[in-house]
Amino acid sequence: MEERLAFIRLYVKRLKENPDKVFRQQVRLVNSFLKAAKNFPLTKGEYLRLKGELKVKKKA
């Protein structure tokens, strides 16, 4: 919980330090990342297998 509150405080501090124009650009960037992630052609499992981070179970 304390880690989460520390992150929120840091984020609010940065919001106050940056002009609205910068914040809007950041919001657009994050939103584009989220949109791209939703339209990604592979499932989570397929992506992890492709990266070699997910082992394929062998049938006995």
Backbone as JSON, one array per atom type, in Angstrom:
{
  "sequence": "MEERLAFIRLYVKRLKENPDKVFRQQVRLVNSFLKAAKNFPLTKGEYLRLKGELKVKKKA",
  "N": [[0.83, -1.19, 0.0], [1.95, 1.22, 0.81], [3.9, 1.56, -1.14], [2.33, 1.94, -3.37], [1.03, 4.35, -2.73], [3.27, 6.02, -2.64], [3.99, 6.0, -5.33], [1.74, 7.28, -6.44], [1.96, 9.81, -5.25], [4.39, 10.66, -6.41], [3.64, 10.69, -9.11], [1.62, 12.66, -9.11], [3.16, 14.85, -8.36], [4.81, 15.08, -10.63], [2.84, 15.65, -12.52], [2.07, 18.19, -11.71], [4.41, 19.58, -12.18], [4.74, 19.58, -14.93], [3.63, 21.18, -17.94], [0.21, 21.4, -19.18], [0.15, 20.72, -21.89], [2.3, 18.92, -22.27], [1.45, 16.84, -20.63], [-0.9, 16.05, -21.98], [0.22, 15.03, -24.33], [1.57, 12.82, -23.3], [-0.58, 11.31, -22.39], [-1.86, 10.72, -24.82], [0.15, 9.12, -25.96], [0.27, 6.91, -24.17], [-2.37, 5.97, -24.44], [-2.28, 5.2, -27.13], [-0.49, 3.07, -26.94], [-2.05, 1.29, -25.41], [-4.2, 0.84, -27.15], [-2.87, -0.39, -29.29], [-2.0, -2.7, -28.01], [-4.41, -4.0, -27.53], [-5.13, -4.67, -30.1], [-3.24, -6.48, -30.87], [-2.01, -9.18, -32.77], [-1.44, -11.72, -31.67], [-2.07, -14.15, -29.1], [-1.57, -13.97, -25.51], [-0.21, -16.27, -24.65], [0.78, -17.29, -27.11], [2.54, -15.23, -27.82], [4.41, -15.3, -25.69], [5.44, -17.87, -26.06], [6.64, -17.51, -28.56], [8.66, -15.74, -27.86], [10.15, -17.45, -26.39], [9.76, -17.73, -23.71], [7.84, -19.28, -22.66], [7.31, -22.53, -22.04], [6.61, -25.24, -24.19], [4.32, -27.72, -23.58], [5.04, -31.12, -23.65], [3.48, -33.96, -25.08], [2.88, -37.05, -23.5]],
  "CA": [[0.0, 0.0, 0.0], [2.83, 2.39, 0.88], [4.53, 1.7, -2.44], [1.31, 2.5, -4.27], [0.86, 5.76, -2.36], [4.49, 6.73, -3.06], [3.88, 6.17, -6.78], [0.72, 8.3, -6.69], [2.55, 11.11, -4.89], [5.37, 11.0, -7.44], [2.9, 11.0, -10.32], [0.97, 13.96, -8.92], [4.23, 15.84, -8.4], [5.19, 15.27, -12.03], [1.74, 16.33, -13.2], [2.11, 19.61, -11.34], [5.62, 20.18, -12.73], [4.68, 19.64, -16.39], [2.47, 21.9, -18.48], [-0.87, 20.55, -19.69], [0.49, 20.24, -23.24], [3.15, 17.74, -22.1], [0.61, 15.78, -20.08], [-1.78, 15.56, -23.05], [1.04, 14.2, -25.22], [1.82, 11.56, -22.62], [-1.85, 10.57, -22.38], [-2.04, 10.19, -26.17], [1.1, 8.04, -26.14], [-0.19, 5.75, -23.39], [-3.59, 5.47, -25.08], [-1.9, 4.5, -28.37], [0.06, 1.78, -26.52], [-3.16, 0.43, -24.99], [-4.94, 0.47, -28.35], [-2.04, -1.36, -30.03], [-2.0, -3.96, -27.26], [-5.71, -4.67, -27.74], [-5.2, -5.15, -31.48], [-2.1, -7.34, -31.14], [-2.55, -10.38, -33.41], [-1.13, -12.96, -30.97], [-2.53, -14.27, -27.72], [-0.48, -13.86, -24.56], [0.53, -17.52, -24.71], [1.52, -17.35, -28.38], [3.63, -14.25, -27.74], [5.43, -15.8, -24.77], [6.09, -19.01, -26.73], [7.48, -16.93, -29.6], [9.84, -15.17, -27.2], [10.87, -18.52, -25.72], [9.55, -17.62, -22.27], [6.8, -20.21, -22.26], [7.66, -23.87, -22.51], [5.53, -26.01, -24.79], [4.17, -29.01, -22.9], [5.14, -32.27, -24.54], [2.53, -35.02, -24.76], [3.58, -38.3, -23.15]],
  "C": [[0.87, 1.26, 0.0], [3.53, 2.64, -0.45], [3.57, 2.34, -3.44], [1.1, 3.99, -3.99], [2.08, 6.59, -2.78], [4.45, 6.98, -4.56], [2.88, 7.28, -7.11], [1.26, 9.68, -6.36], [3.55, 11.57, -5.94], [4.67, 11.42, -8.73], [2.23, 12.37, -10.24], [2.01, 15.07, -8.97], [4.64, 16.14, -9.84], [4.09, 15.96, -12.83], [1.78, 17.84, -12.94], [3.31, 20.32, -11.97], [5.54, 20.39, -14.25], [3.46, 20.43, -16.86], [1.44, 20.92, -19.05], [-0.54, 19.95, -21.05], [1.33, 18.96, -23.16], [2.31, 16.57, -21.6], [-0.31, 15.2, -21.15], [-1.02, 14.67, -24.03], [1.3, 12.84, -24.6], [0.56, 10.69, -22.61], [-2.1, 9.96, -23.76], [-1.1, 9.01, -26.43], [0.66, 6.77, -25.42], [-1.44, 5.14, -24.02], [-3.26, 4.72, -26.37], [-1.28, 3.14, -28.04], [-1.06, 0.8, -26.15], [-3.96, -0.05, -26.2], [-4.17, -0.59, -29.15], [-2.04, -2.71, -29.33], [-3.3, -4.72, -27.46], [-5.81, -5.27, -29.12], [-4.04, -6.07, -31.86], [-2.59, -8.68, -31.66], [-2.3, -11.7, -32.68], [-1.77, -12.96, -29.58], [-1.33, -14.13, -26.8], [0.41, -15.1, -24.61], [1.37, -17.65, -25.97], [2.72, -16.42, -28.35], [4.77, -14.76, -26.85], [6.16, -17.01, -25.35], [7.06, -18.51, -27.8], [8.77, -16.37, -29.01], [10.67, -16.23, -26.5], [10.72, -18.49, -24.21], [8.49, -18.57, -21.75], [7.15, -21.56, -22.87], [6.43, -24.54, -23.1], [5.49, -27.36, -24.09], [4.19, -30.13, -23.92], [4.15, -33.34, -24.09], [3.3, -36.31, -24.51], [3.08, -39.46, -23.96]]
}
